[in-house]
Amino acid sequence: MNSKQKISLFLFRYESLILSILRYLTIASSLLVMGGMVYRYGFIHLPEDIDMMLFSTRLFYLVFIISYIIRLLLSKDRKQFLASNSLEAILLLLLIYDGISYALFQHPVLEKILIQMHVKNYRAIYHFCIQLCLLFFVFIDLVKSVNFLYTGKMKPTTLFIISFVLLILGGGTLLTLPGFNNTGLPLNFIDAVFTSGSASCVTGLTVVNTGTFFNIKGQIIIITLIQLGGIGILTFAAFFASFIKKGIGIRQSIAMNELLDAESLSGSLFLVKRILIMTFVIEGLGAMGLYILWGDYHFSSPADKIYQSVFHSISAFCNAGFSTFEYSLETPIITELYMMHIFMGVIIFFGSLGFPVIRDVFSPLRLRQRLLEPWRDWTLSSKVAIYTSLILIAIGGLSFYFLHVRYLPGEHSRLGDFAKCFFQSVSLRTCGFSSISLEHLPVPLLLISIFLMFIGASSVSTGGGIKTSTFVVMMVALIGTIRGKKEMSLGNRGIAIELIYKAFAVVIFSGMFVLVITTILSFTEPGTEIIRLAYETVSAFATVGLSTGITSGLSDVSKVIITITMFVGRVGIVTLAYSLSSRSLQADYKYATTHMMIG
């Protein structure tokens, strides 16, 4: 028996043991890698400490290289294994080549390229790229090791809620670290969780200035939380799992089908992929448009201009309302870039429509079909989302013009007034950007704003509120009841009684929740006007993020209450109720009906 046969026999005999050891070794390495990255970027270090951490990073690569080689040797079909794990193989080969060049020439290839390009802080960028690759391996290993979206007896809605809780607490823990802000001191935990909750729930309320308090690392954490929160962390996980694991199982498909309300099990995974593709395409186009429309605003460098464009495009499409400018979009020069405001308003509008609507109305396939077959029409859901959104935007824009904008001091231009009213009305329903001060809004405009925020965006979108479809179904039911109709219809389609029940449940639960939170805030913030507390509450619940200027002055108790409000608004009041309730069993009998006086 030759040496190759002996190795094969040894691997075959101890295959299960070897795989178990590798699994535990990679899990331990993954935890150490994540802990090392938090330690590296969350604290302030001396240069020699950074060199030591870079050396330890290379050691961790050996674990993943050895694990890959052993898994390749144990594989029964090595060609299939290489084809299924080609991306890992390419990255590992590049890292091996990088390590060899470092051992021979004392300069890794990537670092040498950065030096020749005269890149500032090339060592920090090189270290970040190396650790980013390592984090990618950790993520792949995590997806492969864990039974993704394993629900067991856990409801998909409960899993969805837990994912947001972990995202908020994880982001809050990171933001407390001194390495992520410009002060070099730890951020108060409540303020950090508030900021993380606002970003994860794509709200935009802030207790510290995002642009001046957080450094570039802290801002990257915030925009990552916005992206994960806006699209949904489970959606991202399902997307990558479908590629890494070559699809997801029946149980996982059922979970995603329930969360996304898809029409079929196969449609859920298809919708997940479409959501990610549409998101990145729109955000990419938005970033390019903003880069062009920044006008005469002075950026520190072209790289800073690109970064600001990407940050604000993601924040706008996810309806988050976070800005890295010191005074948000009220910053001088920025506030006068009217075409930029209109363009950003369009990005916000697309984010608030909902992914099924964007796909139905704007996808190239549907546009081509309607050109060839003109009788094809939008779906009823698309019509409701678009027409209702446009009507609400018009109501908000006219209200802002006649009650506030035309009374602002200074010279007025038609384009400027239109841009301000349009942008503020779009932002009012779903996003937290503001180009004008909201501290002195008249009470009638505050009430109209509360109404529009409460309705919010459309279903399966990045915005909040009770949703436009809920509002329309409720109004159809109300009008039909007044007219004595026994069956409700909309657009030549009947509306199921279950939808009407659900619409009224959403509105009633949401209204009661807002009322309770506002009442509690009136006790914790006794010196603040009730109308401004109601505005803050609805803004948090509808994940809008606009404020009349009271957010930073809230007490710690009020900050916790507002954080909970943002969380409930993001996951949905009915979703939360479903996850906490037990399903009632259907009885085989019916009670006799009775008559009650109503009204």
C-alpha positions as CSV (number, residue, x, y, z in Angstrom):
1,M,0.0,0.0,0.0
2,N,1.6,3.3,-1.1
3,S,1.5,6.5,0.8
4,K,-1.4,8.0,-1.2
5,Q,-3.6,5.0,-0.4
6,K,-2.6,5.2,3.3
7,I,-3.7,8.8,3.5
8,S,-7.0,8.1,1.7
9,L,-7.7,5.1,4.1
10,F,-6.9,7.3,7.1
11,L,-9.1,10.1,5.9
12,F,-11.9,7.6,5.2
13,R,-11.6,5.9,8.6
14,Y,-11.6,9.1,10.6
15,E,-13.7,11.3,8.3
16,S,-16.5,12.1,10.9
17,L,-14.0,12.8,13.6
18,I,-11.9,15.1,11.3
19,L,-15.0,17.0,10.2
20,S,-16.1,17.5,13.8
21,I,-12.7,18.8,14.8
22,L,-12.7,21.1,11.8
23,R,-16.2,22.4,12.5
24,Y,-15.3,23.3,16.1
25,L,-12.0,24.7,15.1
26,T,-13.5,27.0,12.4
27,I,-16.3,28.1,14.8
28,A,-13.7,29.0,17.4
29,S,-11.6,30.8,14.8
30,S,-14.7,32.7,13.5
31,L,-15.5,33.9,17.0
32,L,-11.9,35.0,17.5
33,V,-11.9,36.7,14.1
34,M,-15.0,38.7,14.9
35,G,-13.7,39.6,18.3
36,G,-10.4,40.6,16.8
37,M,-12.1,42.9,14.3
38,V,-14.2,44.5,17.1
39,Y,-11.0,45.0,19.2
40,R,-9.1,46.4,16.2
41,Y,-11.6,49.0,15.1
42,G,-13.5,49.6,18.3
43,F,-10.5,50.9,20.3
44,I,-7.5,53.2,19.7
45,H,-4.2,51.4,19.2
46,L,-0.5,52.1,18.8
47,P,1.1,51.2,15.4
48,E,3.0,48.2,16.9
49,D,-0.2,46.8,18.2
50,I,-1.7,47.0,14.7
51,D,1.2,45.1,13.3
52,M,0.8,42.4,15.8
53,M,-3.0,42.1,15.0
54,L,-2.1,41.9,11.3
55,F,0.2,39.0,12.1
56,S,-2.5,37.2,14.0
57,T,-4.9,37.7,11.1
58,R,-2.5,35.9,8.8
59,L,-2.4,33.0,11.3
60,F,-6.2,32.7,11.2
61,Y,-6.0,32.4,7.4
62,L,-4.0,29.2,7.9
63,V,-7.0,27.6,9.7
64,F,-9.3,28.3,6.8
65,I,-6.7,27.2,4.2
66,I,-6.2,23.9,6.0
67,S,-9.9,23.5,6.5
68,Y,-10.5,24.0,2.7
69,I,-7.7,21.5,1.7
70,I,-9.0,18.8,4.1
71,R,-12.6,19.3,2.9
72,L,-11.3,19.0,-0.6
73,L,-9.5,15.7,0.2
74,L,-12.5,14.3,1.9
75,S,-14.8,15.2,-0.9
76,K,-16.0,12.2,-3.0
77,D,-16.3,14.4,-6.1
78,R,-13.5,16.9,-6.0
79,K,-14.3,18.6,-9.3
80,Q,-17.8,19.3,-8.0
81,F,-16.4,20.6,-4.7
82,L,-14.1,23.0,-6.6
83,A,-16.9,24.2,-8.8
84,S,-19.2,24.7,-5.8
85,N,-16.5,26.5,-3.8
86,S,-14.7,28.3,-6.6
87,L,-15.0,31.8,-5.0
88,E,-13.3,30.5,-1.8
89,A,-10.6,28.9,-3.8
90,I,-9.8,32.1,-5.8
91,L,-9.6,34.2,-2.6
92,L,-7.5,31.6,-0.8
93,L,-5.1,31.5,-3.8
94,L,-4.8,35.3,-3.8
95,L,-4.1,35.3,0.0
96,I,-1.5,32.5,-0.3
97,Y,0.2,34.5,-3.1
98,D,0.0,37.6,-0.9
99,G,1.5,35.7,2.0
100,I,4.4,34.3,-0.1
101,S,5.2,37.8,-1.4
102,Y,5.2,39.1,2.1
103,A,7.6,36.3,3.3
104,L,10.0,36.8,0.3
105,F,9.9,40.6,-0.2
106,Q,8.5,42.0,3.1
107,H,5.8,43.7,1.1
108,P,2.4,42.0,0.3
109,V,1.2,42.5,-3.2
110,L,-1.9,44.5,-2.3
111,E,0.1,46.8,0.0
112,K,2.7,47.3,-2.8
113,I,0.0,48.3,-5.2
114,L,-1.5,50.8,-2.7
115,I,2.0,52.4,-2.2
116,Q,2.6,52.8,-5.9
117,M,-0.8,54.4,-6.2
118,H,0.2,56.9,-3.5
119,V,-2.7,56.0,-1.3
120,K,-2.7,57.7,2.1
121,N,-3.0,55.3,5.1
122,Y,-2.2,52.4,2.8
123,R,-1.4,50.1,5.7
124,A,-4.8,50.7,7.4
125,I,-6.6,50.1,4.0
126,Y,-4.5,46.9,3.4
127,H,-5.3,45.6,6.9
128,F,-9.0,46.4,6.4
129,C,-9.1,44.5,3.1
130,I,-7.3,41.5,4.6
131,Q,-9.8,41.4,7.5
132,L,-12.7,41.9,5.2
133,C,-11.7,38.8,3.3
134,L,-11.4,36.9,6.5
135,L,-14.8,38.1,7.6
136,F,-16.1,36.8,4.3
137,F,-14.8,33.3,5.1
138,V,-16.4,33.5,8.5
139,F,-19.7,34.4,6.9
140,I,-19.5,31.5,4.4
141,D,-18.7,29.1,7.2
142,L,-21.5,30.4,9.3
143,V,-24.1,30.0,6.5
144,K,-22.8,26.5,5.8
145,S,-22.6,25.4,9.4
146,V,-25.9,26.7,10.6
147,N,-29.2,25.4,9.4
148,F,-30.3,28.7,8.0
149,L,-33.7,29.9,9.0
150,Y,-34.3,26.8,11.0
151,T,-37.6,27.5,12.6
152,G,-38.6,24.2,14.2
153,K,-41.6,25.2,16.3
154,M,-40.7,28.9,16.1
155,K,-42.9,31.1,13.9
156,P,-41.2,32.9,11.0
157,T,-42.6,36.2,12.4
158,T,-40.9,35.4,15.7
159,L,-37.6,34.7,13.9
160,F,-38.0,38.0,12.0
161,I,-38.5,39.9,15.3
162,I,-35.5,38.2,17.0
163,S,-33.3,39.1,14.0
164,F,-34.1,42.8,14.5
165,V,-33.5,42.6,18.3
166,L,-30.1,41.0,17.7
167,L,-29.3,43.6,15.0
168,I,-30.2,46.5,17.3
169,L,-28.3,45.2,20.3
170,G,-25.3,44.2,18.3
171,G,-25.1,47.5,16.5
172,G,-25.7,49.4,19.8
173,T,-22.8,47.4,21.5
174,L,-20.5,48.3,18.7
175,L,-21.4,52.0,18.7
176,T,-20.6,52.3,22.4
177,L,-16.9,51.6,21.7
178,P,-14.6,54.6,21.6
179,G,-12.9,53.7,18.3
180,F,-16.1,54.5,16.4
181,N,-16.5,58.1,17.4
182,N,-14.4,61.3,17.2
183,T,-14.3,61.9,21.0
184,G,-12.3,58.8,21.8
185,L,-14.6,58.1,24.7
186,P,-17.3,55.4,25.1
187,L,-20.8,56.4,24.0
188,N,-23.6,56.0,26.6
189,F,-25.2,52.6,26.1
190,I,-28.8,54.0,25.9
191,D,-27.7,56.6,23.3
192,A,-25.9,53.8,21.3
193,V,-28.9,51.5,21.3
194,F,-31.2,54.4,20.4
195,T,-28.9,55.2,17.4
196,S,-28.6,51.5,16.4
197,G,-32.4,51.1,16.8
198,S,-33.0,54.2,14.7
199,A,-30.7,52.9,12.0
200,S,-31.9,49.3,12.0
201,C,-35.5,50.4,12.0
202,V,-34.7,52.9,9.2
203,T,-36.1,55.8,11.2
204,G,-33.6,58.6,11.4
205,L,-34.2,60.0,14.8
206,T,-30.8,60.9,16.4
207,V,-29.6,61.9,19.9
208,V,-26.0,62.7,18.7
209,N,-25.0,64.3,15.4
210,T,-24.1,61.5,12.9
211,G,-21.7,63.6,10.9
212,T,-19.7,65.2,13.7
213,F,-19.9,62.7,16.5
214,F,-19.2,59.4,14.6
215,N,-16.0,58.9,12.6
216,I,-15.9,57.1,9.3
217,K,-15.9,53.7,11.0
218,G,-19.0,54.5,13.1
219,Q,-20.8,55.9,10.0
220,I,-20.1,52.7,8.1
221,I,-21.6,50.7,11.0
222,I,-24.7,53.0,10.8
223,I,-25.1,52.6,7.1
224,T,-24.7,48.9,7.3
225,L,-27.4,48.7,10.0
226,I,-29.6,50.8,7.6
227,Q,-29.0,48.5,4.7
228,L,-29.6,45.3,6.8
229,G,-32.6,46.9,8.5
230,G,-34.2,48.3,5.4
231,I,-34.1,45.2,3.3
232,G,-34.3,42.8,6.3
233,I,-31.4,40.7,7.7
234,L,-33.2,37.5,6.8
235,T,-33.6,38.6,3.2
236,F,-29.9,39.1,3.0
237,A,-29.2,35.8,4.6
238,A,-31.6,33.9,2.3
239,F,-30.0,35.6,-0.7
240,F,-26.4,34.5,0.1
241,A,-27.5,31.1,1.4
242,S,-29.2,30.4,-1.9
243,F,-25.8,30.8,-3.6
244,I,-23.5,29.3,-1.0
245,K,-25.8,26.3,-0.3
246,K,-27.2,26.1,-3.8
247,G,-30.7,26.9,-2.7
248,I,-32.7,26.7,0.5
249,G,-34.9,24.0,1.9
250,I,-38.6,23.7,2.0
251,R,-38.9,24.8,5.6
252,Q,-36.8,27.9,4.9
253,S,-38.8,28.6,1.7
254,I,-42.0,28.4,3.8
255,A,-40.6,30.9,6.3
256,M,-39.5,33.4,3.6
257,N,-42.9,32.9,1.8
258,E,-44.7,33.9,5.0
259,L,-42.4,36.9,5.7
260,L,-42.5,38.3,2.2
261,D,-46.2,37.3,1.5
262,A,-45.1,35.7,-1.8
263,E,-47.6,33.9,-4.0
264,S,-45.7,30.5,-4.0
265,L,-42.7,28.8,-2.4
266,S,-40.6,29.2,-5.5
267,G,-41.7,32.8,-5.8
268,S,-40.3,33.6,-2.3
269,L,-36.7,32.9,-3.3
270,F,-37.2,34.6,-6.7
271,L,-38.5,37.7,-4.9
272,V,-35.6,37.6,-2.5
273,K,-33.1,37.7,-5.4
274,R,-35.1,40.4,-7.2
275,I,-35.3,42.5,-4.0
276,L,-31.5,42.5,-3.6
277,I,-30.8,43.2,-7.3
278,M,-33.4,46.1,-7.4
279,T,-31.9,47.5,-4.2
280,F,-28.3,47.6,-5.4
281,V,-29.3,48.9,-8.9
282,I,-31.4,51.8,-7.6
283,E,-28.9,52.7,-4.9
284,G,-26.1,52.6,-7.4
285,L,-28.0,54.9,-9.9
286,G,-29.0,57.1,-7.0
287,A,-25.3,57.5,-5.9
288,M,-24.3,58.4,-9.4
289,G,-27.0,61.0,-9.7
290,L,-26.2,62.5,-6.3
291,Y,-22.5,62.7,-7.3
292,I,-23.4,64.8,-10.3
293,L,-26.0,67.0,-8.4
294,W,-23.9,68.0,-5.4
295,G,-23.1,71.2,-7.3
296,D,-20.7,73.6,-5.7
297,Y,-20.6,72.0,-2.3
298,H,-17.0,71.5,-1.2
299,F,-15.9,68.0,-0.4
300,S,-12.5,67.2,1.2
301,S,-11.6,64.8,-1.7
302,P,-13.2,62.9,-4.6
303,A,-13.3,59.8,-2.4
304,D,-15.3,61.8,0.2
305,K,-17.7,62.9,-2.5
306,I,-18.2,59.3,-3.6
307,Y,-18.7,58.2,0.0
308,Q,-21.3,60.9,0.7
309,S,-23.1,60.0,-2.5
310,V,-23.3,56.3,-1.6
311,F,-24.2,57.0,2.0
312,H,-27.1,59.4,1.2
313,S,-28.4,57.1,-1.7
314,I,-28.6,54.1,0.7
315,S,-30.1,56.3,3.4
316,A,-32.7,57.7,1.0
317,F,-33.7,54.5,-0.7
318,C,-34.0,52.7,2.7
319,N,-36.0,55.7,3.9
320,A,-33.7,56.1,6.9
321,G,-33.1,59.8,6.8
322,F,-29.5,59.7,8.3
323,S,-27.1,62.3,7.0
324,T,-23.4,62.8,7.5
325,F,-23.6,66.6,7.1
326,E,-23.5,68.6,10.3
327,Y,-26.9,70.1,9.8
328,S,-28.3,67.3,7.6
329,L,-29.8,68.7,4.4
330,E,-30.3,72.1,6.1
331,T,-26.6,72.7,5.7
332,P,-25.8,75.9,3.8
333,I,-25.4,75.4,0.0
334,I,-26.9,71.9,0.3
335,T,-30.3,73.4,1.2
336,E,-30.3,75.4,-2.1
337,L,-29.5,72.4,-4.4
338,Y,-33.1,72.1,-5.6
339,M,-32.5,69.5,-8.3
340,M,-30.6,67.3,-5.8
341,H,-33.6,67.5,-3.5
342,I,-36.0,66.5,-6.2
343,F,-33.7,63.6,-7.3
344,M,-33.4,62.4,-3.7
345,G,-37.1,62.7,-3.3
346,V,-37.5,60.3,-6.3
347,I,-35.1,57.8,-4.6
348,I,-37.2,58.0,-1.4
349,F,-40.4,57.6,-3.4
350,F,-39.0,54.4,-5.1
351,G,-38.0,53.0,-1.7
352,S,-41.5,53.7,-0.3
353,L,-43.4,52.0,-3.2
354,G,-42.5,48.4,-2.3
355,F,-40.4,45.9,-4.2
356,P,-43.4,44.1,-5.8
357,V,-44.6,47.4,-7.2
358,I,-41.2,48.4,-8.5
359,R,-40.9,45.0,-10.2
360,D,-44.4,45.2,-11.6
361,V,-44.2,48.7,-13.0
362,F,-40.6,49.4,-13.7
363,S,-38.8,46.1,-14.4
364,P,-37.5,45.8,-18.1
365,L,-39.4,42.5,-18.5
366,R,-42.8,44.0,-17.6
367,L,-42.2,47.2,-19.6
368,R,-41.3,45.0,-22.6
369,Q,-44.5,42.9,-22.1
370,R,-46.7,46.0,-22.0
371,L,-45.1,47.4,-25.1
372,L,-45.9,44.1,-27.0
373,E,-49.2,43.5,-25.3
374,P,-50.8,47.0,-24.5
375,W,-53.8,45.4,-22.8
376,R,-51.6,44.3,-19.9
377,D,-52.1,46.5,-16.9
378,W,-50.6,47.1,-13.5
379,T,-51.7,44.9,-10.7
380,L,-54.3,46.3,-8.3
381,S,-51.7,46.5,-5.5
382,S,-49.4,48.5,-7.8
383,K,-52.2,50.9,-8.6
384,V,-53.2,51.4,-5.0
385,A,-49.6,52.0,-3.9
386,I,-48.8,54.5,-6.7
387,Y,-52.0,56.4,-6.9
388,T,-52.4,56.7,-3.1
389,S,-48.8,57.7,-2.7
390,L,-49.1,60.5,-5.3
391,I,-52.3,61.8,-3.7
392,L,-50.8,61.9,-0.2
393,I,-47.6,63.6,-1.6
394,A,-49.8,66.2,-3.3
395,I,-51.7,66.8,0.0
396,G,-48.5,67.1,1.9
397,G,-46.9,69.4,-0.6
398,L,-49.8,71.8,-0.8
399,S,-50.1,71.8,3.0
400,F,-46.5,72.7,3.4
401,Y,-46.7,75.4,0.8
402,F,-49.8,77.2,2.0
403,L,-49.1,76.7,5.8
404,H,-45.4,77.2,6.0
405,V,-43.1,77.5,3.0
406,R,-44.5,80.7,1.5
407,Y,-44.1,82.4,4.9
408,L,-40.4,81.5,5.2
409,P,-38.1,84.6,5.2
410,G,-36.0,85.5,2.2
411,E,-36.5,85.4,-1.6
412,H,-38.6,82.7,-3.1
413,S,-38.3,81.0,-6.5
414,R,-40.9,78.7,-8.0
415,L,-38.3,75.9,-8.4
416,G,-37.1,76.3,-4.8
417,D,-40.6,76.3,-3.3
418,F,-41.6,73.3,-5.4
419,A,-38.5,71.4,-4.5
420,K,-38.9,72.1,-0.8
421,C,-42.6,71.2,-0.7
422,F,-42.2,68.1,-2.8
423,F,-39.1,66.9,-0.9
424,Q,-40.6,67.6,2.5
425,S,-43.9,65.9,1.6
426,V,-42.1,62.7,0.3
427,S,-39.8,62.7,3.3
428,L,-42.7,63.3,5.6
429,R,-44.4,60.0,4.8
430,T,-41.5,57.6,5.0
431,C,-38.1,59.3,5.5
432,G,-36.4,61.6,8.0
433,F,-34.6,64.0,5.8
434,S,-35.5,67.7,6.2
435,S,-34.3,70.7,4.2
436,I,-36.2,73.2,6.3
437,S,-36.5,73.7,10.1
438,L,-39.4,71.9,11.6
439,E,-39.2,73.4,15.1
440,H,-41.7,76.1,14.5
441,L,-44.3,74.3,12.4
442,P,-47.9,75.6,12.9
443,V,-50.2,73.2,14.8
444,P,-52.5,72.6,11.7
445,L,-49.4,71.4,9.7
446,L,-48.3,69.3,12.6
447,L,-51.6,67.5,12.7
448,I,-51.6,67.0,8.9
449,S,-48.0,65.7,9.2
450,I,-49.1,63.2,11.9
451,F,-51.8,61.9,9.6
452,L,-49.5,61.4,6.6
453,M,-46.8,59.8,8.7
454,F,-49.3,57.4,10.3
455,I,-50.3,56.2,6.8
456,G,-46.7,55.9,5.7
457,A,-45.3,53.9,2.8
458,S,-46.5,50.8,0.9
459,S,-46.3,47.2,1.7
460,V,-43.0,45.2,1.4
461,S,-41.1,48.5,1.2
462,T,-38.4,50.1,3.3
463,G,-40.9,52.6,4.8
464,G,-43.2,52.3,7.8
465,G,-46.6,53.3,8.9
466,I,-49.9,51.4,8.6
467,K,-49.3,51.2,4.8
468,T,-51.2,52.7,1.9
469,S,-53.0,49.5,1.1
470,T,-54.3,49.2,4.7
471,F,-55.6,52.8,4.5
472,V,-57.3,52.2,1.2
473,V,-59.0,49.0,2.3
474,M,-60.2,50.6,5.4
475,M,-61.6,53.6,3.5
476,V,-63.3,51.3,1.0
477,A,-64.9,49.3,3.9
478,L,-66.0,52.5,5.6
479,I,-67.6,54.0,2.5
480,G,-69.2,50.7,1.6
481,T,-70.6,50.4,5.1
482,I,-72.1,53.8,4.9
483,R,-73.6,53.0,1.5
484,G,-75.1,49.8,2.8
485,K,-73.0,47.4,0.6
486,K,-72.7,43.9,1.9
487,E,-69.6,43.0,-0.2
488,M,-66.7,45.4,-0.7
489,S,-64.9,45.8,-4.0
490,L,-62.1,47.8,-5.4
491,G,-61.0,48.1,-9.1
492,N,-63.6,45.5,-10.2
493,R,-62.2,43.0,-7.6
494,G,-63.8,41.8,-4.5
495,I,-62.1,42.4,-1.2
496,A,-62.0,39.4,1.1
497,I,-63.5,39.9,4.6
498,E,-60.2,38.7,6.1
499,L,-58.3,41.6,4.5
500,I,-60.9,44.1,5.9
501,Y,-60.5,42.6,9.4
502,K,-56.7,42.8,9.2
503,A,-56.8,46.4,7.9
504,F,-59.0,47.5,10.8
505,A,-56.9,45.5,13.3
506,V,-53.7,47.2,12.0
507,V,-55.3,50.7,12.3
508,I,-56.9,50.1,15.7
509,F,-53.8,48.5,17.3
510,S,-51.5,51.1,15.8
511,G,-53.7,54.0,17.0
512,M,-54.0,52.5,20.5
513,F,-50.2,52.0,20.6
514,V,-49.5,55.5,19.6
515,L,-52.0,56.9,22.1
516,V,-50.4,54.8,25.0
517,I,-46.9,55.8,24.1
518,T,-47.8,59.5,23.8
519,T,-49.5,59.3,27.2
520,I,-46.4,57.7,28.8
521,L,-44.2,60.4,27.2
522,S,-46.4,63.1,28.7
523,F,-45.3,61.8,32.1
524,T,-41.6,61.3,31.3
525,E,-41.4,64.7,29.5
526,P,-43.7,66.9,31.5
527,G,-42.5,70.2,30.1
528,T,-43.1,69.4,26.4
529,E,-46.2,70.2,24.4
530,I,-48.4,67.2,23.9
531,I,-48.6,67.9,20.1
532,R,-44.9,67.6,19.8
533,L,-44.8,64.4,21.8
534,A,-47.5,63.0,19.5
535,Y,-45.4,64.1,16.5
536,E,-42.3,62.4,17.9
537,T,-44.2,59.2,18.7
538,V,-45.9,58.9,15.3
539,S,-42.6,59.7,13.6
540,A,-40.9,56.9,15.6
541,F,-43.7,54.4,15.1
542,A,-44.0,55.1,11.4
543,T,-40.2,55.0,11.1
544,V,-40.2,58.4,9.6
545,G,-37.5,60.1,11.7
546,L,-38.6,63.7,11.5
547,S,-38.6,65.7,14.8
548,T,-39.6,69.1,16.0
549,G,-36.2,69.3,17.8
550,I,-37.0,67.5,21.1
551,T,-35.1,64.2,20.4
552,S,-31.7,65.1,21.8
553,G,-33.2,66.5,25.0
554,L,-35.2,63.4,25.9
555,S,-34.6,61.7,29.2
556,D,-33.1,58.2,29.2
557,V,-36.5,56.7,30.0
558,S,-38.0,58.5,27.0
559,K,-35.2,57.3,24.8
560,V,-35.9,53.7,25.7
561,I,-39.6,54.2,25.1
562,I,-38.9,55.8,21.6
563,T,-36.5,53.0,20.8
564,I,-39.2,50.4,21.6
565,T,-41.7,52.4,19.5
566,M,-39.3,52.4,16.5
567,F,-38.8,48.6,16.9
568,V,-42.6,47.9,17.1
569,G,-43.2,50.2,14.1
570,R,-40.5,48.5,12.0
571,V,-41.6,44.8,12.7
572,G,-45.3,45.7,12.6
573,I,-47.8,45.8,15.3
574,V,-49.8,42.9,13.9
575,T,-46.6,40.9,13.2
576,L,-45.7,41.4,16.8
577,A,-49.1,40.3,18.0
578,Y,-49.1,37.2,15.8
579,S,-45.7,36.2,17.2
580,L,-46.8,36.5,20.8
581,S,-50.3,34.9,20.3
582,S,-51.2,31.3,20.0
583,R,-53.3,30.2,17.0
584,S,-56.9,29.4,17.9
585,L,-58.3,26.0,16.9
586,Q,-61.2,26.1,14.5
587,A,-64.3,24.7,16.1
588,D,-66.7,22.3,14.2
589,Y,-69.7,24.3,15.5
590,K,-71.0,27.9,15.3
591,Y,-72.7,30.0,17.9
592,A,-76.1,31.5,17.2
593,T,-75.9,35.1,15.9
594,T,-77.1,37.9,18.0
595,H,-78.1,41.6,17.5
596,M,-76.3,44.5,19.1
597,M,-76.8,48.2,18.8
598,I,-73.9,49.9,17.1
599,G,-73.5,53.6,17.1
